[in-house]
Amino acid sequence: MMKDPICGMEVEERTAIKLERDGKTYFFCSQSCKNKFLTGAKTQFHVGHHAHMVEEFKKRFWISLIATIPVLFLSPMIQSFFRFHLSFPGDKFLLLVISTFIYFYGGKPFLKGLFDELKRRQPAMMTLVGLAITIAYVYSSLVVLGLKGEIFFWELVTLIDIMLLGHWIEMKSVIGASAALEELARLLPSEAHLILEDGSIRDVRLEELNQEDKILVKPGEKIPVDGYVIDGESEVNEAMLTGESKPISKKVKDNVIGGSINGSGLLKIKVKKTGKDSYISQVVELVRIASESKSKIQDLANRAAFWLTIIAISAGIFTLISWLISGKEFTFALERMVTVMIITCPHALGLAVPLVVAVITGILAKNGLLIRNRTAFENARNLDIVVFDKTGTLTKGELGVTDIVSLGDWSKEELLRRVVSIEINSEHSIAKGIVNKAKEINLSLYKVSGFEAIPGKGARAYVEGEEMYIGNKMILEKTNLKLDDELEKKINEISSQGKTTVFVVSGGKVQGIIGLTDIIRDESKEAVNKLKSLGLEIAMITGDNYLNAKYVADELGLNVFFSEVLAQEKLKKIKELQQKGKRVCMVGDGVNDAPALAVADVGIAIGAGTDVAVESADVVLVKNDPRNVVDVISLSQIMQRKMIQNLLWAWSYNVFAIPLAIGVLYNYGVILPPAVGAVIMSLSTVVVAINARLISYKRQ
């Protein structure tokens, strides 16, 4: 029996799926486990660890929150606040028992973090939280057991609840990058149709394929491997991989990419690359490397917490020692120390950032945006350049009619009517574009007979008894027609703008030409203009050809664009811009955008795009509206401003409160008991919450 390295299940060697790599043989119980190994072997442990941590914080939060309810009802201060009285024999000991449970169960991550940070000599948020809950717990327990003073169990348990909630939310964002790797693996089918030497067909698993094997790809199927066509003609949709908006004609000797979708023709393909050498696997590796190399900026709250920790510890120790030296009894000195620690409890600091994030996240959601990486979103306020993918981002990723040229006796409307009558039942993207144009002007259709698809070229049919051919330039070869100079000129005029040309042939001559191109989104120009008004550079990057790219760039007023750029090159372009000192935002939707989205300072994915792009991005545009990029930047600026305001308040109120807690005005009769310190601490939290709730946003 062998053990699956992903799920740990034991499998028999004869039934297992095998993989040879680096001189070792691995055995898997399923294709899914093998795909996970191929795409994320180096990240599986980390993914499982982070997923476990998310569930751990979630579980501890809910259990602690439920246990907090009786603590609040039994706490004297809460009863005083809300003017009710609840007491019974042993109530203080019950309060101690419940609070002890929450302290050790809910506070375990912070107590562990306290020891870990001190061990590394890097005190930060965990140290402050750990000390705060420990001081509150120990002091309150001593009071219950007989020491004169106030109990602070409600501050203890609510602090633990808030911190558990915050860490639960934070941990959920950690596992995003690796999810992209699993999405990539799903692009490939699990099996292929292997052509045997005798010409028969046998379905085999992908891992059984070798270089030089021959496979059959039926109409509508995904191409399972990288290779080249040895027989047949078809059109292949590579939009998910290269960004090319229209299907690519494939004939003998043309290369095909695993993961692309075959059109209506039957293809025989010779295998060139499998496994880790394939295009998809290379993109997987690019996403993994880019995700792991993304810079991690230390959170503002953690930096503030570090200094607050140092100040709180120093002030607490100074307070205790000073009052003992001055001759005060230990109980008084300890009370002063506890007041200092309570007043510096990071309720406000813990909520300063999460509350702002919660409000901004709600506003973003209403505007069709989702944050996946908060740190990257915060960095959007400092961007220098926004790089848009073309297909599906600035454009709709679907063809639309832009030119109708009549060269015969038919009017433009008649020409379109006849073509649509033939194309109405076709699923081809070009046909859909033409049909949509006809729907706009409510054309009635002719009866068509004798329809025949011509793979890689077009179609033939009879309209009103008249034979017609429609298709690409190769349809002219089928009808033995040659182009005259005038016709060549018109074709060049359309094709020079990167448009697709459809020829209409009838009666032995070309009756007309229809030009189509990828439709530019109505919102794109407005988005570009608004981003320019913010002082940002705008560029476009696409796997589409130069002419198509230039047409879109000219229409949108873009001076910089990169065309015919595949995944590796997109990543390289983004890095080149970063090496010039520019902070780069990448906006895209395709598989080929995933590595660039991962490495950019801010990656923004169109939500209707591939899951891979979404999982690789920092922010997702759910509504397919490029104007949301402006919202991302504007809201990032608002969020940063509000976070700084909250952090300044959460930090600076201690400047005034800590000296009072220490007792600097003791000789003047002003002394803050622990209860008042807790009230001041609570009021600081209220200020932070109100400031966050005052956030509003309206698209300009």
C-alpha positions as a printed Julia matrix, in Angstrom:
700×3 Matrix{Float64}:
   0.0    0.0     0.0
   1.16   3.54   -0.86
   0.21   6.83    0.8
  -1.25   9.76   -1.16
   1.0   12.8    -0.35
  -1.99  15.19   -0.49
  -4.84  13.55    1.41
  -2.83  10.85    3.22
  -5.1    8.04    2.03
  -3.49   4.64    1.48
  -3.88   3.32   -2.08
  -2.84   0.15   -3.88
  -0.03   0.61   -6.37
  -1.94  -1.17   -9.16
  -4.97   1.17   -8.9
  -3.18   4.4    -7.98
  -2.54   7.32  -10.33
   1.24   7.57  -10.7
   3.53  10.51  -11.27
   7.28  10.45  -11.95
   9.07  13.61  -10.81
  12.68  14.39   -9.87
  13.56  10.7    -9.82
  10.71   9.85   -7.45
   7.39   8.09   -7.98
   4.28   9.51   -6.31
   0.97   7.67   -5.93
  -2.42   9.41   -5.77
  -5.91   8.17   -4.98
  -7.54  10.53   -7.53
  -6.86  12.96  -10.36
  -7.94  15.79   -8.05
  -5.16  14.99   -5.57
  -2.65  14.76   -8.39
  -3.75  18.15   -9.77
  -3.37  19.67   -6.32
   0.12  18.19   -6.07
   1.11  19.49   -9.51
  -0.22  22.99   -8.94
   0.4   23.54   -5.29
   2.69  20.96   -3.77
   4.75  23.69   -2.13
   1.75  25.46   -0.66
  -0.51  22.63    0.51
   0.79  22.59    4.08
   0.41  26.35    4.42
  -3.09  26.31    2.94
  -4.2   23.64    5.38
  -2.57  25.46    8.29
  -4.24  28.8     7.51
  -7.62  27.16    6.89
  -7.32  25.45   10.28
  -6.47  28.79   11.92
  -9.55  30.43   10.4
 -11.79  27.74   11.85
  -9.95  27.9    15.17
 -10.49  31.65   15.62
 -14.1   31.32   14.45
 -14.86  28.55   16.96
 -13.13  30.35   19.86
 -14.94  33.61   19.04
 -18.46  32.16   19.08
 -17.93  30.07   22.21
 -16.31  33.0    24.04
 -19.05  35.38   22.88
 -21.77  33.1    24.28
 -19.88  32.77   27.58
 -19.51  36.59   27.69
 -23.27  37.15   28.14
 -23.47  35.96   31.79
 -20.22  37.81   32.58
 -21.82  41.08   31.44
 -24.96  40.48   33.5
 -22.97  39.6    36.62
 -20.48  42.49   36.37
 -21.15  45.28   38.93
 -20.03  48.03   36.54
 -22.42  46.88   33.78
 -25.23  46.69   36.33
 -24.39  50.23   37.41
 -24.31  51.48   33.82
 -27.75  50.05   33.02
 -29.22  50.57   36.49
 -30.23  47.04   37.38
 -29.17  44.74   40.2
 -28.46  41.02   39.98
 -26.78  39.19   42.84
 -26.98  35.84   44.61
 -24.74  33.82   46.92
 -21.57  32.85   45.09
 -22.2   35.15   42.1
 -18.66  36.55   42.23
 -17.17  33.06   42.22
 -19.39  32.09   39.26
 -18.14  35.23   37.5
 -14.57  34.13   38.24
 -15.18  30.62   36.89
 -16.72  31.8    33.6
 -14.08  34.49   33.13
 -11.35  31.94   33.84
 -12.73  29.75   31.06
 -12.8   32.66   28.59
  -9.32  33.8    29.68
  -7.71  30.41   29.05
  -9.89  29.23   26.14
 -10.56  32.44   24.2
  -7.3   34.07   25.25
  -5.1   31.07   24.38
  -3.98  32.44   20.96
  -2.98  35.75   22.55
  -1.24  34.18   25.52
   0.68  31.95   23.14
   1.39  35.0    20.96
   2.62  36.87   24.04
   5.21  34.21   24.81
   6.18  33.81   21.14
   6.74  37.57   20.69
   8.74  37.86   23.87
  10.77  34.82   22.85
  11.57  36.53   19.53
  12.12  39.83   21.35
   9.57  41.49   19.08
   6.73  42.72   21.34
   3.66  43.83   19.38
  -0.13  43.51   19.45
  -0.12  40.01   20.97
   2.12  41.17   23.8
  -0.15  44.09   24.63
  -3.32  42.0    24.45
  -1.75  39.18   26.43
  -0.54  41.52   29.17
  -3.85  43.45   29.28
  -6.0   40.35   29.71
  -3.55  38.8    32.16
  -3.37  41.92   34.37
  -7.17  42.27   34.29
  -7.67  38.57   35.04
  -5.11  38.24   37.83
  -6.14  41.47   39.56
  -9.89  40.74   39.27
  -9.36  37.19   40.53
  -7.48  38.5    43.56
 -10.33  40.92   44.27
 -12.86  38.06   44.16
 -10.6   36.08   46.5
 -10.48  38.92   49.03
  -8.22  41.72   47.82
  -9.82  45.14   48.19
 -10.54  46.73   44.82
 -12.61  46.54   41.6
 -13.14  43.61   39.27
 -12.57  43.99   35.51
 -13.86  40.73   34.11
 -16.16  42.39   31.57
 -13.24  44.37   30.08
 -11.25  41.14   29.98
 -13.83  39.04   28.14
 -14.97  41.73   25.67
 -11.36  42.47   24.78
 -10.82  38.77   24.05
 -14.03  38.66   21.95
 -13.01  41.67   19.86
  -9.52  40.37   19.24
 -10.76  36.9    18.27
 -13.2   38.44   15.78
 -10.5   40.63   14.26
  -8.04  37.76   13.86
 -10.72  35.5    12.39
 -11.43  38.07    9.68
  -7.72  38.65    9.05
  -6.86  34.95    8.64
  -9.56  34.44    6.0
  -7.6   36.57    3.52
  -4.39  34.54    3.84
  -5.51  31.48    1.89
  -6.57  33.32   -1.3
  -3.41  33.06   -3.41
  -3.14  29.28   -3.26
  -6.79  28.9    -4.31
  -5.77  30.31   -7.69
  -3.49  27.35   -8.22
  -6.32  24.87   -7.75
  -8.54  26.83  -10.13
  -5.85  26.61  -12.81
  -5.7   22.84  -12.5
  -9.41  22.61  -13.3
  -8.93  24.17  -16.74
  -7.6   20.9   -18.09
  -9.89  17.91  -18.69
  -9.04  14.75  -16.78
  -8.96  12.49  -19.86
  -7.96  12.54  -23.54
  -8.94  10.5   -26.61
  -5.72   8.63  -27.49
  -5.4    7.47  -31.1
  -3.82   4.01  -31.13
  -1.61   2.65  -33.91
  -4.49   0.69  -35.46
  -6.55   3.9   -35.64
  -8.88   3.01  -32.79
  -9.63   5.43  -29.95
  -9.07   4.81  -26.24
  -9.82   7.28  -23.44
  -6.85   7.66  -21.14
  -5.9    9.82  -18.15
  -3.73  12.84  -18.96
  -0.76  11.49  -17.03
  -0.66   8.48  -19.37
   0.05  10.71  -22.39
   3.59  11.06  -23.7
   5.24  13.34  -26.23
   4.5   12.37  -29.84
   1.25  10.64  -28.87
  -1.71  11.43  -31.12
  -5.06  12.47  -29.67
  -8.5   13.33  -31.03
 -10.36  16.47  -29.91
 -14.07  16.54  -30.7
 -16.12  19.7   -31.36
 -16.78  21.71  -28.2
 -14.22  19.86  -26.08
 -11.3   21.36  -24.18
  -7.92  20.65  -25.69
  -6.12  18.56  -23.02
  -2.44  19.22  -23.85
  -0.08  21.53  -25.71
   0.59  20.26  -29.22
   0.04  20.91  -32.92
  -2.63  19.93  -35.45
  -1.81  16.99  -37.71
  -5.25  16.65  -39.3
  -8.46  18.66  -39.5
  -9.5   22.3   -39.36
 -11.39  24.2   -36.7
 -11.54  27.43  -34.78
 -10.26  27.4   -31.22
 -11.28  29.77  -28.43
  -8.11  30.82  -26.59
  -9.65  33.86  -24.86
  -9.23  32.31  -21.4
  -5.52  31.83  -22.04
  -4.2   34.53  -24.37
  -6.81  37.32  -24.25
  -7.51  36.97  -27.98
 -11.14  38.09  -28.35
 -12.04  36.02  -31.4
 -11.62  32.28  -32.09
  -8.39  31.4   -33.86
  -8.47  29.35  -37.04
  -6.39  26.18  -36.65
  -5.23  23.94  -39.46
  -2.46  21.4   -40.0
   0.86  22.35  -38.3
  -0.74  25.09  -36.16
   0.03  24.99  -32.44
  -2.72  24.58  -29.84
  -2.67  25.23  -26.09
  -4.05  22.91  -23.43
  -7.12  24.43  -21.78
  -8.4   26.2   -24.91
 -11.78  25.17  -26.34
 -12.23  23.54  -29.73
 -14.9   24.9   -32.05
 -17.02  22.99  -34.55
 -14.27  21.03  -36.33
 -12.66  17.69  -35.54
  -8.92  17.93  -34.74
  -6.16  15.37  -34.51
  -3.29  16.66  -32.42
   0.26  15.45  -31.74
   1.33  15.96  -28.13
   4.3   18.33  -27.6
   4.18  19.2   -23.9
   2.62  17.54  -20.88
   2.69  18.0   -17.12
   4.95  20.73  -15.73
   6.14  21.74  -19.22
   2.67  22.73  -20.42
   1.49  26.31  -20.75
  -1.04  25.96  -17.92
   1.56  24.49  -15.55
   3.96  27.32  -16.37
   1.26  29.86  -15.54
   0.62  27.95  -12.29
   4.26  28.34  -11.33
   4.23  32.03  -12.24
   1.21  32.64  -10.0
   2.82  30.72   -7.13
   6.12  32.6    -7.35
   4.44  35.97   -7.78
   2.11  35.34   -4.82
   4.94  34.28   -2.53
   7.09  37.26   -3.51
   4.38  39.86   -2.85
   5.72  42.4    -0.34
   4.11  42.46    3.11
   3.76  45.92    4.61
   3.49  45.95    8.37
   0.08  47.12    9.48
  -0.2   50.61   10.97
  -2.04  49.25   13.98
   0.75  46.79   14.74
   3.34  49.56   14.64
   1.24  51.69   16.96
   0.65  48.67   19.21
   4.39  48.06   19.49
   5.03  51.52   20.91
   1.9   51.41   23.04
   3.12  48.09   24.43
   6.48  49.55   25.37
   4.84  52.61   26.93
   2.19  50.56   28.78
   4.7   48.1    30.24
   7.15  50.83   31.18
   4.46  53.06   32.65
   2.91  50.18   34.59
   6.21  49.09   36.13
   7.19  52.71   36.8
   3.87  53.33   38.5
   4.09  50.28   40.77
   7.69  50.97   41.8
   7.19  54.72   42.25
   4.25  54.38   44.6
   5.95  51.63   46.6
   9.06  53.81   46.96
   6.88  56.75   48.06
   5.62  54.64   50.93
   2.16  53.69   49.66
   0.77  50.26   50.45
   1.03  47.51   47.83
  -2.73  47.44   47.18
  -2.72  51.13   46.25
   0.38  50.76   44.03
  -1.09  47.7    42.31
  -4.37  49.53   41.76
  -2.49  52.36   40.07
  -0.63  49.85   37.9
  -3.85  48.08   36.97
  -5.45  51.41   36.08
  -2.55  52.17   33.75
  -2.82  48.76   32.09
  -6.62  48.97   31.81
  -6.57  52.49   30.39
  -4.09  51.34   27.74
  -6.19  48.28   26.86
  -6.26  48.23   23.06
 -10.04  48.23   22.63
  -9.85  51.44   20.61
  -6.62  50.39   18.93
  -8.06  46.99   18.11
 -11.15  48.58   16.57
  -9.48  51.61   14.96
  -8.65  49.77   11.75
 -11.26  46.92   11.64
 -14.2   49.33   12.09
 -13.01  51.55    9.24
 -12.4   48.46    7.11
 -15.89  47.14    7.91
 -17.57  50.41    6.87
 -15.43  50.79    3.74
 -16.05  47.13    2.83
 -19.8   47.75    3.0
 -19.48  50.81    0.75
 -17.31  48.84   -1.66
 -19.84  46.01   -1.79
 -22.64  48.47   -2.65
 -20.48  49.73   -5.51
 -19.76  46.24   -6.82
 -16.36  45.69   -5.2
 -14.91  43.03   -2.93
 -11.61  43.29   -1.02
  -9.49  40.15   -0.87
  -6.23  41.7     0.31
  -6.62  44.65    2.66
  -2.95  45.65    2.64
  -2.88  45.89   -1.15
  -6.17  47.81   -1.13
  -4.67  50.32    1.3
  -1.73  50.74   -1.09
  -4.08  51.76   -3.92
  -3.98  55.34   -2.63
  -0.33  55.66   -3.73
  -0.48  54.23   -7.26
   1.46  55.74  -10.16
   0.11  53.75  -13.11
  -2.95  51.61  -13.9
  -2.45  48.87  -16.5
  -5.67  47.49  -18.03
  -6.06  44.19  -19.81
  -8.07  44.76  -22.99
 -10.34  41.79  -23.65
 -13.18  41.5   -21.15
 -11.91  44.47  -19.15
 -11.89  47.6   -21.3
 -13.89  45.71  -23.9
 -16.82  43.33  -23.56
 -14.9   40.37  -24.96
 -17.54  39.88  -27.66
 -17.62  40.93  -31.27
 -19.94  43.63  -32.57
 -20.63  44.94  -36.08
 -18.9   48.24  -36.89
 -18.95  48.27  -40.72
 -21.43  47.08  -43.35
 -20.14  47.63  -46.91
 -22.45  46.79  -49.82
 -20.62  46.08  -53.09
 -23.49  44.75  -55.17
 -27.17  45.4   -55.78
 -28.24  44.87  -52.16
 -28.65  47.67  -49.65
 -26.76  47.44  -46.36
 -29.95  46.36  -44.63
 -30.67  43.69  -47.24
 -27.08  42.43  -47.06
 -27.29  42.14  -43.28
 -30.73  40.52  -43.47
 -29.47  37.74  -45.77
 -26.34  37.09  -43.69
 -28.29  36.95  -40.43
 -30.77  34.53  -41.98
 -27.85  32.12  -42.41
 -26.05  32.86  -39.13
 -29.09  32.88  -36.82
 -28.61  29.28  -35.69
 -24.84  29.41  -35.35
 -23.09  29.51  -31.96
 -19.95  31.07  -33.46
 -18.94  34.35  -31.79
 -18.77  36.17  -35.14
 -22.27  34.94  -36.01
 -23.56  36.1   -32.63
 -22.1   39.55  -33.21
 -23.84  39.86  -36.57
 -27.15  38.53  -35.2
 -27.04  41.02  -32.3
 -26.68  43.85  -34.81
 -29.77  42.66  -36.65
 -31.72  42.49  -33.4
 -30.94  46.14  -32.75
 -32.83  47.17  -35.88
 -35.5   44.42  -35.73
 -34.79  42.8   -39.11
 -37.12  40.1   -40.39
 -35.41  36.97  -41.74
 -35.53  34.89  -44.93
 -36.1   31.17  -45.13
 -32.8   29.31  -45.55
 -32.16  25.83  -46.99
 -29.17  23.62  -47.7
 -27.0   25.0   -44.9
 -23.45  23.6   -44.86
 -20.64  24.55  -42.45
 -17.18  24.88  -44.0
 -14.68  24.35  -41.11
 -12.14  27.12  -40.79
 -13.68  29.14  -43.62
 -17.38  29.86  -43.13
 -20.69  28.5   -44.38
 -22.8   27.97  -47.49
 -26.58  28.1   -47.78
 -29.48  28.97  -50.08
 -31.43  32.14  -49.3
 -34.63  32.57  -51.28
 -33.23  29.9   -53.61
 -30.03  31.87  -54.21
 -26.71  30.25  -53.25
 -24.63  32.32  -50.79
 -21.24  31.92  -49.14
 -20.22  33.82  -46.01
 -16.93  33.55  -44.17
 -13.34  34.72  -43.86
 -10.9   35.44  -46.68
 -10.43  31.72  -47.34
 -14.07  31.51  -48.45
 -12.93  33.35  -51.59
 -10.63  30.44  -52.42
 -13.58  28.09  -52.02
 -15.55  30.13  -54.58
 -12.53  30.74  -56.88
 -12.85  34.51  -56.59
 -10.01  37.02  -56.71
 -10.03  40.5   -55.22
  -9.75  43.55  -57.43
  -7.84  46.67  -56.38
 -10.92  48.55  -55.18
 -12.03  45.62  -53.04
  -8.52  45.17  -51.63
  -8.53  48.84  -50.65
 -11.82  48.52  -48.76
 -10.63  45.36  -47.01
  -7.36  46.98  -45.97
  -9.26  50.0   -44.69
 -11.27  47.78  -42.34
  -8.52  45.33  -41.37
  -6.02  48.13  -40.66
  -8.2   48.99  -37.68
  -7.8   45.45  -36.36
 -11.32  44.45  -37.32
 -12.53  41.01  -38.38
 -13.87  40.93  -41.95
 -16.71  38.69  -43.12
 -17.14  38.26  -46.88
 -20.54  37.77  -48.49
 -20.4   35.98  -51.86
 -23.31  35.34  -54.21
 -23.84  35.2   -57.95
 -20.13  34.72  -58.59
 -18.99  37.95  -56.93
 -18.44  39.57  -53.55
 -21.72  41.26  -52.61
 -20.43  42.9   -49.45
 -18.17  42.99  -46.44
 -19.08  43.12  -42.76
 -16.51  44.4   -40.27
 -16.57  43.39  -36.61
 -14.42  44.19  -33.61
 -14.37  43.64  -29.88
 -16.92  46.06  -28.4
 -15.45  48.72  -26.11
 -17.4   49.09  -22.88
 -19.39  52.32  -22.61
 -17.84  52.94  -19.18
 -14.21  52.51  -20.27
 -13.63  56.01  -21.65
 -15.13  57.61  -18.55
 -12.95  55.42  -16.33
  -9.8   56.34  -18.26
 -10.59  60.06  -18.13
 -11.29  59.99  -14.38
  -8.09  58.1   -13.66
  -6.15  60.63  -15.72
  -7.74  63.43  -13.7
  -6.32  61.8   -10.56
  -2.85  62.22  -12.06
  -2.37  58.53  -12.9
  -0.72  57.1   -15.99
  -2.94  54.68  -17.94
  -1.68  51.79  -20.08
  -3.23  48.77  -21.79
  -1.76  45.28  -22.13
  -3.25  42.48  -24.19
  -2.59  39.16  -25.87
  -4.56  40.45  -28.87
  -2.84  41.59  -32.06
  -1.34  45.04  -32.62
  -4.1   46.39  -34.85
  -6.9   45.41  -32.46
  -4.94  46.88  -29.55
  -4.2   50.12  -31.41
  -7.85  50.58  -32.36
  -8.97  50.31  -28.7
  -6.1   52.5   -27.47
  -6.93  55.21  -30.01
 -10.63  55.12  -29.12
  -9.86  55.52  -25.4
  -7.05  58.03  -25.78
  -4.3   55.77  -24.45
  -0.74  56.67  -25.41
   0.8   53.47  -24.03
  -0.24  49.94  -24.9
   1.41  46.52  -25.2
   0.02  43.97  -27.69
   0.53  40.24  -28.36
   1.71  39.75  -24.77
   1.3   36.32  -23.15
   1.28  35.46  -19.44
   5.05  35.39  -18.93
   5.46  38.67  -20.81
   2.62  40.38  -18.92
   4.32  39.51  -15.66
   7.61  40.8   -17.08
   6.02  44.11  -18.17
   4.57  44.71  -14.71
   7.95  43.99  -13.09
   9.7   46.32  -15.55
   7.37  49.15  -14.52
   8.0   48.38  -10.85
  11.76  48.38  -11.4
  11.4   51.93  -12.7
  10.03  52.9    -9.3
   6.36  52.92  -10.3
   3.61  51.56   -8.07
   1.5   49.49  -10.46
  -2.15  48.48  -10.5
  -3.07  45.64  -12.88
  -6.7   45.21  -13.97
  -7.64  41.99  -15.81
  -9.91  38.98  -16.08
  -8.18  36.12  -17.9
  -5.92  33.21  -16.99
  -3.04  35.01  -18.67
  -3.63  37.97  -16.33
  -3.29  35.89  -13.15
   0.51  36.11  -12.71
   0.5   39.86  -13.41
  -2.4   40.39  -10.99
  -0.5   38.52   -8.3
   2.76  40.46   -8.65
   1.28  43.95   -9.14
   1.19  46.29   -6.15
  -2.59  46.17   -6.51
  -4.32  43.48   -8.58
  -7.92  44.12   -9.62
  -9.97  41.4   -11.32
 -13.19  41.66  -13.31
 -15.57  39.43  -11.36
 -17.17  37.87  -14.43
 -13.7   36.76  -15.56
 -12.05  33.47  -14.68
 -11.91  32.19  -11.12
  -8.14  32.07  -11.49
  -7.92  35.81  -12.1
 -10.3   36.49   -9.22
  -8.33  34.31   -6.81
  -5.05  36.0    -7.83
  -6.36  39.52   -7.35
  -6.5   41.84   -4.34
  -9.81  43.47   -5.3
 -12.65  42.04   -7.41
 -14.92  44.16   -9.64
 -18.21  42.27   -9.51
 -20.09  44.54  -11.94
 -17.62  44.49  -14.85
 -17.42  48.27  -14.65
 -13.93  49.8   -15.21
 -15.11  52.95  -13.39
 -14.91  50.9   -10.21
 -11.13  51.19  -10.45
 -11.62  54.89   -9.65
 -13.77  53.87   -6.67
 -11.04  51.55   -5.44
  -8.46  54.34   -5.43
 -10.8   56.97   -3.95
 -12.05  54.67   -1.17
  -8.5   53.59   -0.42
  -7.63  57.24    0.18
 -10.68  57.73    2.4
  -9.93  54.56    4.36
  -6.32  55.58    4.92
  -7.38  59.0     6.17
  -9.95  57.55    8.58
  -7.59  54.86    9.84
  -4.94  57.45   10.64
  -7.52  59.57   12.45
  -8.63  56.6    14.53
  -5.11  55.42   15.23
  -4.06  58.92   16.27
  -7.0   59.12   18.66
  -6.51  55.58   20.01
  -2.84  56.38   20.54
  -2.94  60.02   21.63
  -5.68  59.81   24.26
  -3.19  57.69   26.22
  -0.84  60.69   26.33
  -3.35  62.42   28.61
  -4.95  59.41   30.29
  -1.81  57.5    31.31
  -0.32  60.33   33.43
  -3.69  60.67   35.21
  -3.8   56.91   35.75
  -0.28  56.99   37.15
  -1.43  59.64   39.63
   0.57  62.75   38.66
  -2.26  64.93   40.09
  -2.58  62.9    43.28
  -1.37  65.8    45.43
  -4.2   67.9    43.99
  -6.8   65.35   44.94
  -7.19  63.98   41.38
  -6.79  60.24   41.1
  -8.26  57.83   38.57
  -9.55  54.6    40.08
  -9.51  51.51   37.8
 -13.26  51.87   37.17
 -12.84  55.4    35.81
  -9.88  54.22   33.75
 -12.15  51.58   32.21
 -14.8   54.22   31.42
 -12.2   56.44   29.7
 -10.98  53.45   27.75
 -14.57  52.68   26.7
 -15.21  56.29   25.67
 -12.14  56.2    23.42
 -13.66  53.16   21.72
 -16.95  55.04   21.2
 -15.09  57.94   19.57
 -13.34  55.54   17.2
 -16.63  53.82   16.33
 -18.47  57.1    15.63
 -15.64  58.37   13.43
 -15.77  55.18   11.39
 -19.55  55.39   11.01
 -19.33  58.93    9.62
 -17.66  57.6     6.45
 -19.7   58.22    3.3
 -18.94  57.95   -0.41
 -20.61  58.96   -3.64
 -19.13  58.29   -7.08
 -18.11  61.56   -8.71
